[in-house]
Amino acid sequence: MIVRTLQDVIGTDQEVRAENWTSRRLLLRDAGMGFSLHDTVIHAGTTTEIHYQNHLEAVYCIEGNGVVHEVATGMSHEIESGTVYALDKNDKHLLIAETEMRMICVFNPPLVGPEVHDENGVYPALTEA
Ligand code: 9YT
């Protein structure tokens, strides 16, 4: 069994910072679960273009509010605490944080650790950290 806390991750290399967000990566590929699990803070007032071409991601908002905008359909969805969205079609999207948002994120395949978005909002398909 693996037991760890958010405090165990903060300040380590499993706390990954980007311009618009900080991702606390609680479980990564090396945990052997087949997914990774993150507690991610999105900074207030930011818009992030994201396109996970190599991963499926589900995102459960537990604090704050904002909008997720689907690029392909032009649809926008209000996101608040208690809302989940799942990028089941590797959907390209914009994440607009009206306030600071705290999101629980699950990735399949799991991230290995250091991934950040490239210029197209993509995470690389890494197999080793
Ligand atoms: C919600 C979202 O995709 N934010 C970007 C960061 C990502 N979820 C991560 O690596 O935790």
Backbone and ligand atoms as CSV (ligand in chain L), in Angstrom:
chain,resi,resn,atom,element,x,y,z
A,1,MET,N,N,0.845,-1.189,0.000
A,1,MET,CA,C,0.000,0.000,0.000
A,1,MET,C,C,0.881,1.240,0.000
A,2,ILE,N,N,0.409,2.242,-0.704
A,2,ILE,CA,C,1.111,3.536,-0.746
A,2,ILE,C,C,0.265,4.528,0.055
A,3,VAL,N,N,0.871,5.197,1.000
A,3,VAL,CA,C,0.173,6.245,1.747
A,3,VAL,C,C,1.063,7.475,1.741
A,4,ARG,N,N,0.529,8.583,1.239
A,4,ARG,CA,C,1.302,9.830,1.294
A,4,ARG,C,C,0.334,11.000,1.396
A,5,THR,N,N,0.883,12.148,1.743
A,5,THR,CA,C,0.059,13.335,1.922
A,5,THR,C,C,0.503,14.413,0.949
A,6,LEU,N,N,-0.353,15.406,0.782
A,6,LEU,CA,C,0.016,16.556,-0.039
A,6,LEU,C,C,1.295,17.193,0.503
A,7,GLN,N,N,1.409,17.257,1.795
A,7,GLN,CA,C,2.618,17.850,2.405
A,7,GLN,C,C,3.879,17.070,2.051
A,8,ASP,N,N,3.735,15.753,1.843
A,8,ASP,CA,C,4.898,14.944,1.449
A,8,ASP,C,C,5.434,15.369,0.079
A,9,VAL,N,N,4.537,15.889,-0.771
A,9,VAL,CA,C,4.879,16.192,-2.166
A,9,VAL,C,C,5.345,17.640,-2.339
A,10,ILE,N,N,4.741,18.552,-1.567
A,10,ILE,CA,C,5.069,19.977,-1.691
A,10,ILE,C,C,6.555,20.189,-1.385
A,11,GLY,N,N,7.198,20.937,-2.286
A,11,GLY,CA,C,8.622,21.242,-2.104
A,11,GLY,C,C,9.557,20.188,-2.666
A,12,THR,N,N,8.990,19.119,-3.251
A,12,THR,CA,C,9.816,18.092,-3.888
A,12,THR,C,C,9.714,18.245,-5.402
A,13,ASP,N,N,10.424,17.374,-6.139
A,13,ASP,CA,C,10.315,17.470,-7.601
A,13,ASP,C,C,8.979,16.935,-8.117
A,14,GLN,N,N,8.138,16.439,-7.238
A,14,GLN,CA,C,6.771,16.064,-7.646
A,14,GLN,C,C,5.800,17.241,-7.534
A,15,GLU,N,N,6.315,18.401,-7.144
A,15,GLU,CA,C,5.541,19.639,-7.228
A,15,GLU,C,C,6.071,20.392,-8.446
A,16,VAL,N,N,5.283,20.388,-9.531
A,16,VAL,CA,C,5.751,20.933,-10.811
A,16,VAL,C,C,5.028,22.256,-11.058
A,17,ARG,N,N,5.826,23.314,-11.294
A,17,ARG,CA,C,5.264,24.654,-11.467
A,17,ARG,C,C,5.342,25.082,-12.926
A,18,ALA,N,N,4.238,25.585,-13.455
A,18,ALA,CA,C,4.219,26.216,-14.768
A,18,ALA,C,C,3.690,27.632,-14.566
A,19,GLU,N,N,3.638,28.401,-15.663
A,19,GLU,CA,C,3.241,29.811,-15.507
A,19,GLU,C,C,1.839,29.926,-14.905
A,20,ASN,N,N,0.906,29.079,-15.360
A,20,ASN,CA,C,-0.499,29.244,-14.973
A,20,ASN,C,C,-0.961,28.277,-13.897
A,21,TRP,N,N,-0.121,27.333,-13.509
A,21,TRP,CA,C,-0.580,26.325,-12.567
A,21,TRP,C,C,0.574,25.696,-11.805
A,22,THR,N,N,0.215,25.083,-10.688
A,22,THR,CA,C,1.163,24.278,-9.911
A,22,THR,C,C,0.526,22.919,-9.696
A,23,SER,N,N,1.220,21.864,-10.093
A,23,SER,CA,C,0.690,20.506,-10.059
A,23,SER,C,C,1.431,19.694,-9.007
A,24,ARG,N,N,0.672,19.258,-7.992
A,24,ARG,CA,C,1.260,18.428,-6.946
A,24,ARG,C,C,0.936,16.979,-7.308
A,25,ARG,N,N,1.948,16.245,-7.758
A,25,ARG,CA,C,1.747,14.928,-8.370
A,25,ARG,C,C,1.877,13.846,-7.308
A,26,LEU,N,N,0.735,13.416,-6.846
A,26,LEU,CA,C,0.658,12.511,-5.691
A,26,LEU,C,C,1.046,11.086,-6.051
A,27,LEU,N,N,0.598,10.642,-7.223
A,27,LEU,CA,C,0.918,9.291,-7.711
A,27,LEU,C,C,1.358,9.405,-9.155
A,28,LEU,N,N,2.508,8.834,-9.468
A,28,LEU,CA,C,3.053,8.865,-10.822
A,28,LEU,C,C,3.192,7.437,-11.349
A,29,ARG,N,N,3.743,7.348,-12.543
A,29,ARG,CA,C,3.857,6.043,-13.202
A,29,ARG,C,C,4.518,4.994,-12.310
A,30,ASP,N,N,5.542,5.427,-11.564
A,30,ASP,CA,C,6.298,4.449,-10.766
A,30,ASP,C,C,5.477,3.849,-9.627
A,31,ALA,N,N,4.298,4.410,-9.366
A,31,ALA,CA,C,3.416,3.805,-8.363
A,31,ALA,C,C,2.765,2.529,-8.904
A,32,GLY,N,N,2.777,2.361,-10.233
A,32,GLY,CA,C,2.281,1.123,-10.830
A,32,GLY,C,C,0.772,0.992,-10.864
A,33,MET,N,N,0.061,2.119,-10.770
A,33,MET,CA,C,-1.397,2.075,-10.716
A,33,MET,C,C,-2.057,2.147,-12.099
A,34,GLY,N,N,-1.287,2.523,-13.113
A,34,GLY,CA,C,-1.879,2.658,-14.446
A,34,GLY,C,C,-2.463,4.032,-14.699
A,35,PHE,N,N,-2.402,4.922,-13.716
A,35,PHE,CA,C,-2.838,6.312,-13.879
A,35,PHE,C,C,-1.963,7.165,-12.974
A,36,SER,N,N,-1.955,8.471,-13.223
A,36,SER,CA,C,-1.344,9.377,-12.244
A,36,SER,C,C,-2.439,10.253,-11.653
A,37,LEU,N,N,-2.184,10.751,-10.439
A,37,LEU,CA,C,-3.173,11.492,-9.658
A,37,LEU,C,C,-2.514,12.765,-9.145
A,38,HIS,N,N,-3.133,13.894,-9.469
A,38,HIS,CA,C,-2.527,15.186,-9.154
A,38,HIS,C,C,-3.523,16.059,-8.397
A,39,ASP,N,N,-3.019,16.898,-7.529
A,39,ASP,CA,C,-3.798,17.958,-6.877
A,39,ASP,C,C,-3.211,19.261,-7.412
A,40,THR,N,N,-3.952,19.890,-8.330
A,40,THR,CA,C,-3.404,20.990,-9.130
A,40,THR,C,C,-4.117,22.294,-8.806
A,41,VAL,N,N,-3.349,23.353,-8.628
A,41,VAL,CA,C,-3.897,24.691,-8.410
A,41,VAL,C,C,-3.712,25.483,-9.703
A,42,ILE,N,N,-4.826,26.046,-10.207
A,42,ILE,CA,C,-4.786,26.890,-11.408
A,42,ILE,C,C,-4.866,28.344,-10.928
A,43,HIS,N,N,-3.972,29.168,-11.395
A,43,HIS,CA,C,-3.908,30.530,-10.874
A,43,HIS,C,C,-5.064,31.377,-11.413
A,44,ALA,N,N,-5.597,32.227,-10.530
A,44,ALA,CA,C,-6.746,33.082,-10.862
A,44,ALA,C,C,-6.425,33.992,-12.041
A,45,GLY,N,N,-7.405,34.156,-12.933
A,45,GLY,CA,C,-7.267,35.110,-14.031
A,45,GLY,C,C,-6.456,34.601,-15.201
A,46,THR,N,N,-6.148,33.294,-15.218
A,46,THR,CA,C,-5.328,32.752,-16.303
A,46,THR,C,C,-6.190,31.993,-17.318
A,47,THR,N,N,-5.698,31.952,-18.553
A,47,THR,CA,C,-6.275,31.113,-19.606
A,47,THR,C,C,-5.156,30.219,-20.127
A,48,THR,N,N,-5.403,28.918,-20.132
A,48,THR,CA,C,-4.383,27.949,-20.556
A,48,THR,C,C,-4.920,27.135,-21.717
A,49,GLU,N,N,-4.169,27.103,-22.820
A,49,GLU,CA,C,-4.540,26.256,-23.962
A,49,GLU,C,C,-3.898,24.889,-23.738
A,50,ILE,N,N,-4.735,23.861,-23.796
A,50,ILE,CA,C,-4.271,22.510,-23.451
A,50,ILE,C,C,-4.759,21.528,-24.518
A,51,HIS,N,N,-3.877,20.621,-24.898
A,51,HIS,CA,C,-4.260,19.580,-25.854
A,51,HIS,C,C,-3.455,18.327,-25.542
A,52,TYR,N,N,-4.019,17.471,-24.717
A,52,TYR,CA,C,-3.312,16.250,-24.326
A,52,TYR,C,C,-3.501,15.193,-25.416
A,53,GLN,N,N,-2.608,15.218,-26.389
A,53,GLN,CA,C,-2.731,14.293,-27.519
A,53,GLN,C,C,-2.281,12.882,-27.158
A,54,ASN,N,N,-1.500,12.765,-26.093
A,54,ASN,CA,C,-0.938,11.462,-25.707
A,54,ASN,C,C,-1.552,10.897,-24.439
A,55,HIS,N,N,-2.495,11.606,-23.852
A,55,HIS,CA,C,-3.067,11.198,-22.566
A,55,HIS,C,C,-4.562,11.481,-22.558
A,56,LEU,N,N,-5.303,10.675,-21.778
A,56,LEU,CA,C,-6.665,11.018,-21.387
A,56,LEU,C,C,-6.586,11.627,-19.997
A,57,GLU,N,N,-7.378,12.661,-19.751
A,57,GLU,CA,C,-7.368,13.301,-18.435
A,57,GLU,C,C,-8.799,13.519,-17.962
A,58,ALA,N,N,-9.037,13.214,-16.690
A,58,ALA,CA,C,-10.278,13.622,-16.021
A,58,ALA,C,C,-9.899,14.635,-14.955
A,59,VAL,N,N,-10.744,15.650,-14.806
A,59,VAL,CA,C,-10.448,16.770,-13.910
A,59,VAL,C,C,-11.663,17.030,-13.030
A,60,TYR,N,N,-11.472,16.936,-11.727
A,60,TYR,CA,C,-12.566,17.160,-10.780
A,60,TYR,C,C,-12.246,18.416,-9.976
A,61,CYS,N,N,-13.091,19.420,-10.135
A,61,CYS,CA,C,-12.876,20.692,-9.449
A,61,CYS,C,C,-13.367,20.577,-8.002
A,62,ILE,N,N,-12.487,20.933,-7.065
A,62,ILE,CA,C,-12.907,20.899,-5.657
A,62,ILE,C,C,-12.917,22.290,-5.023
A,63,GLU,N,N,-12.345,23.287,-5.716
A,63,GLU,CA,C,-12.401,24.670,-5.199
A,63,GLU,C,C,-12.349,25.624,-6.382
A,64,GLY,N,N,-13.060,26.741,-6.265
A,64,GLY,CA,C,-12.966,27.819,-7.240
A,64,GLY,C,C,-13.919,27.635,-8.404
A,65,ASN,N,N,-13.825,28.556,-9.361
A,65,ASN,CA,C,-14.675,28.406,-10.546
A,65,ASN,C,C,-14.028,29.027,-11.782
A,66,GLY,N,N,-14.523,28.527,-12.917
A,66,GLY,CA,C,-13.994,28.974,-14.195
A,66,GLY,C,C,-14.796,28.364,-15.321
A,67,VAL,N,N,-14.169,28.296,-16.485
A,67,VAL,CA,C,-14.838,27.821,-17.701
A,67,VAL,C,C,-13.869,26.919,-18.453
A,68,VAL,N,N,-14.390,25.816,-19.006
A,68,VAL,CA,C,-13.608,25.043,-19.966
A,68,VAL,C,C,-14.286,25.196,-21.325
A,69,HIS,N,N,-13.486,25.557,-22.319
A,69,HIS,CA,C,-13.984,25.852,-23.666
A,69,HIS,C,C,-13.440,24.798,-24.617
A,70,GLU,N,N,-14.353,24.082,-25.278
A,70,GLU,CA,C,-13.960,23.057,-26.255
A,70,GLU,C,C,-13.686,23.733,-27.590
A,71,VAL,N,N,-12.476,23.567,-28.084
A,71,VAL,CA,C,-12.107,24.247,-29.323
A,71,VAL,C,C,-12.885,23.682,-30.512
A,72,ALA,N,N,-13.068,22.349,-30.582
A,72,ALA,CA,C,-13.686,21.730,-31.763
A,72,ALA,C,C,-15.148,22.122,-31.930
A,73,THR,N,N,-15.869,22.230,-30.834
A,73,THR,CA,C,-17.314,22.495,-30.902
A,73,THR,C,C,-17.669,23.940,-30.625
A,74,GLY,N,N,-16.754,24.677,-30.023
A,74,GLY,CA,C,-17.053,26.049,-29.612
A,74,GLY,C,C,-17.870,26.122,-28.336
A,75,MET,N,N,-18.140,24.966,-27.704
A,75,MET,CA,C,-18.950,24.969,-26.485
A,75,MET,C,C,-18.118,25.359,-25.276
A,76,SER,N,N,-18.765,26.105,-24.361
A,76,SER,CA,C,-18.127,26.471,-23.099
A,76,SER,C,C,-18.933,25.886,-21.951
A,77,HIS,N,N,-18.236,25.452,-20.922
A,77,HIS,CA,C,-18.881,24.814,-19.768
A,77,HIS,C,C,-18.402,25.502,-18.499
A,78,GLU,N,N,-19.350,25.900,-17.669
A,78,GLU,CA,C,-18.999,26.475,-16.367
A,78,GLU,C,C,-18.466,25.363,-15.465
A,79,ILE,N,N,-17.380,25.648,-14.785
A,79,ILE,CA,C,-16.771,24.670,-13.873
A,79,ILE,C,C,-16.756,25.275,-12.472
A,80,GLU,N,N,-17.263,24.517,-11.521
A,80,GLU,CA,C,-17.220,24.955,-10.124
A,80,GLU,C,C,-16.973,23.729,-9.262
A,81,SER,N,N,-16.815,23.953,-7.968
A,81,SER,CA,C,-16.578,22.850,-7.057
A,81,SER,C,C,-17.662,21.786,-7.224
A,82,GLY,N,N,-17.247,20.557,-7.429
A,82,GLY,CA,C,-18.200,19.461,-7.623
A,82,GLY,C,C,-18.421,19.090,-9.076
A,83,THR,N,N,-17.754,19.792,-10.012
A,83,THR,CA,C,-17.888,19.484,-11.444
A,83,THR,C,C,-16.670,18.700,-11.917
A,84,VAL,N,N,-16.924,17.654,-12.705
A,84,VAL,CA,C,-15.842,16.913,-13.347
A,84,VAL,C,C,-15.952,17.094,-14.860
A,85,TYR,N,N,-14.806,17.212,-15.527
A,85,TYR,CA,C,-14.811,17.084,-16.988
A,85,TYR,C,C,-13.755,16.063,-17.376
A,86,ALA,N,N,-14.081,15.315,-18.431
A,86,ALA,CA,C,-13.207,14.228,-18.890
A,86,ALA,C,C,-12.899,14.460,-20.358
A,87,LEU,N,N,-11.631,14.487,-20.677
A,87,LEU,CA,C,-11.179,14.755,-22.053
A,87,LEU,C,C,-11.070,13.416,-22.768
A,88,ASP,N,N,-12.249,12.813,-23.009
A,88,ASP,CA,C,-12.298,11.439,-23.522
A,88,ASP,C,C,-11.934,11.349,-24.987
A,89,LYS,N,N,-11.887,12.488,-25.671
A,89,LYS,CA,C,-11.500,12.500,-27.090
A,89,LYS,C,C,-10.212,13.301,-27.271
A,90,ASN,N,N,-9.370,13.310,-26.249
A,90,ASN,CA,C,-8.134,14.109,-26.295
A,90,ASN,C,C,-8.457,15.552,-26.696
A,91,ASP,N,N,-9.583,16.033,-26.186
A,91,ASP,CA,C,-10.135,17.309,-26.646
A,91,ASP,C,C,-9.193,18.493,-26.402
A,92,LYS,N,N,-8.934,19.235,-27.453
A,92,LYS,CA,C,-8.216,20.507,-27.300
A,92,LYS,C,C,-9.156,21.497,-26.609
A,93,HIS,N,N,-8.630,22.223,-25.617
A,93,HIS,CA,C,-9.525,23.092,-24.839
A,93,HIS,C,C,-8.775,24.270,-24.253
A,94,LEU,N,N,-9.543,25.254,-23.826
A,94,LEU,CA,C,-9.005,26.362,-23.054
A,94,LEU,C,C,-9.560,26.234,-21.654
A,95,LEU,N,N,-8.699,26.371,-20.662
A,95,LEU,CA,C,-9.134,26.385,-19.272
A,95,LEU,C,C,-8.979,27.812,-18.757
A,96,ILE,N,N,-10.108,28.401,-18.414
A,96,ILE,CA,C,-10.149,29.803,-17.991
A,96,ILE,C,C,-10.486,29.820,-16.499
A,97,ALA,N,N,-9.550,30.256,-15.686
A,97,ALA,CA,C,-9.745,30.274,-14.230
A,97,ALA,C,C,-10.209,31.670,-13.823
A,98,GLU,N,N,-11.467,31.774,-13.423
A,98,GLU,CA,C,-11.975,33.079,-12.987
A,98,GLU,C,C,-11.468,33.389,-11.579
A,99,THR,N,N,-11.406,32.376,-10.724
A,99,THR,CA,C,-10.778,32.477,-9.408
A,99,THR,C,C,-9.652,31.442,-9.395
A,100,GLU,N,N,-8.910,31.400,-8.308
A,100,GLU,CA,C,-7.998,30.262,-8.154
A,100,GLU,C,C,-8.842,28.997,-8.126
A,101,MET,N,N,-8.393,27.977,-8.828
A,101,MET,CA,C,-9.134,26.710,-8.883
A,101,MET,C,C,-8.235,25.595,-8.365
A,102,ARG,N,N,-8.841,24.681,-7.642
A,102,ARG,CA,C,-8.099,23.493,-7.197
A,102,ARG,C,C,-8.756,22.282,-7.854
A,103,MET,N,N,-7.953,21.528,-8.574
A,103,MET,CA,C,-8.440,20.432,-9.403
A,103,MET,C,C,-7.736,19.122,-9.032
A,104,ILE,N,N,-8.514,18.061,-8.939
A,104,ILE,CA,C,-7.947,16.726,-8.810
A,104,ILE,C,C,-7.925,16.131,-10.218
A,105,CYS,N,N,-6.737,15.809,-10.709
A,105,CYS,CA,C,-6.551,15.395,-12.105
A,105,CYS,C,C,-6.032,13.959,-12.145
A,106,VAL,N,N,-6.585,13.177,-13.071
A,106,VAL,CA,C,-6.138,11.797,-13.282
A,106,VAL,C,C,-5.718,11.659,-14.736
A,107,PHE,N,N,-4.533,11.104,-14.970
A,107,PHE,CA,C,-4.023,10.913,-16.328
A,107,PHE,C,C,-3.833,9.439,-16.633
A,108,ASN,N,N,-4.248,9.057,-17.824
A,108,ASN,CA,C,-4.017,7.723,-18.376
A,108,ASN,C,C,-3.476,7.884,-19.790
A,109,PRO,N,N,-2.286,7.397,-20.115
A,109,PRO,CA,C,-1.334,6.746,-19.236
A,109,PRO,C,C,-0.806,7.721,-18.188
A,110,PRO,N,N,-0.232,7.191,-17.116
A,110,PRO,CA,C,0.242,8.059,-16.047
A,110,PRO,C,C,1.408,8.928,-16.492
A,111,LEU,N,N,1.466,10.151,-15.926
A,111,LEU,CA,C,2.678,10.946,-16.114
A,111,LEU,C,C,3.816,10.292,-15.343
A,112,VAL,N,N,5.033,10.539,-15.821
A,112,VAL,CA,C,6.195,9.984,-15.122
A,112,VAL,C,C,6.783,10.983,-14.136
A,113,GLY,N,N,6.469,12.279,-14.276
A,113,GLY,CA,C,6.961,13.229,-13.280
A,113,GLY,C,C,7.094,14.658,-13.754
A,114,PRO,N,N,8.017,14.954,-14.684
A,114,PRO,CA,C,8.366,16.354,-14.930
A,114,PRO,C,C,7.565,17.034,-16.043
A,115,GLU,N,N,6.553,16.383,-16.607
A,115,GLU,CA,C,5.908,16.910,-17.809
A,115,GLU,C,C,5.300,18.308,-17.588
A,116,VAL,N,N,5.565,19.187,-18.554
A,116,VAL,CA,C,4.856,20.463,-18.654
A,116,VAL,C,C,4.416,20.609,-20.112
A,117,HIS,N,N,3.480,21.527,-20.354
A,117,HIS,CA,C,2.944,21.712,-21.702
A,117,HIS,C,C,4.013,22.232,-22.653
A,118,ASP,N,N,4.008,21.732,-23.887
A,118,ASP,CA,C,4.855,22.342,-24.907
A,118,ASP,C,C,4.096,23.521,-25.525
A,119,GLU,N,N,4.624,24.077,-26.615
A,119,GLU,CA,C,4.022,25.279,-27.190
A,119,GLU,C,C,2.616,25.031,-27.733
A,120,ASN,N,N,2.232,23.759,-27.909
A,120,ASN,CA,C,0.883,23.423,-28.379
A,120,ASN,C,C,-0.014,22.916,-27.255
A,121,GLY,N,N,0.436,23.018,-26.021
A,121,GLY,CA,C,-0.372,22.557,-24.895
A,121,GLY,C,C,-0.354,21.053,-24.723
A,122,VAL,N,N,0.656,20.401,-25.277
A,122,VAL,CA,C,0.755,18.934,-25.260
A,122,VAL,C,C,1.761,18.509,-24.191
A,123,TYR,N,N,1.490,17.390,-23.518
A,123,TYR,CA,C,2.513,16.733,-22.702
A,123,TYR,C,C,3.163,15.650,-23.556
A,124,PRO,N,N,4.489,15.506,-23.511
A,124,PRO,CA,C,5.138,14.426,-24.260
A,124,PRO,C,C,4.773,13.071,-23.663
A,125,ALA,N,N,4.880,12.017,-24.493
A,125,ALA,CA,C,4.618,10.655,-24.016
A,125,ALA,C,C,5.919,10.101,-23.459
A,126,LEU,N,N,6.238,10.449,-22.213
A,126,LEU,CA,C,7.473,9.975,-21.591
A,126,LEU,C,C,7.264,8.573,-21.024
A,127,THR,N,N,8.343,7.801,-21.004
A,127,THR,CA,C,8.281,6.492,-20.332
A,127,THR,C,C,9.220,6.443,-19.150
A,128,GLU,N,N,10.122,7.433,-19.035
A,128,GLU,CA,C,11.022,7.493,-17.876
A,128,GLU,C,C,11.110,8.927,-17.403
A,129,ALA,N,N,11.287,9.124,-16.101
A,129,ALA,CA,C,11.383,10.490,-15.551
A,129,ALA,C,C,12.691,11.141,-15.960
L,1,9YT,C1,C,-6.537,21.058,-15.376
L,1,9YT,C2,C,-5.240,20.941,-16.091
L,1,9YT,O1,O,-5.099,20.206,-17.017
L,1,9YT,N1,N,-4.275,21.719,-15.629
L,1,9YT,C3,C,-2.936,21.650,-16.128
L,1,9YT,C4,C,-2.044,20.849,-15.206
L,1,9YT,C5,C,-2.300,19.365,-15.242
L,1,9YT,N2,N,-3.597,18.968,-14.916
L,1,9YT,C6,C,-1.335,18.664,-14.299
L,1,9YT,O2,O,-0.259,18.307,-14.754
L,1,9YT,O3,O,-1.685,18.486,-13.128
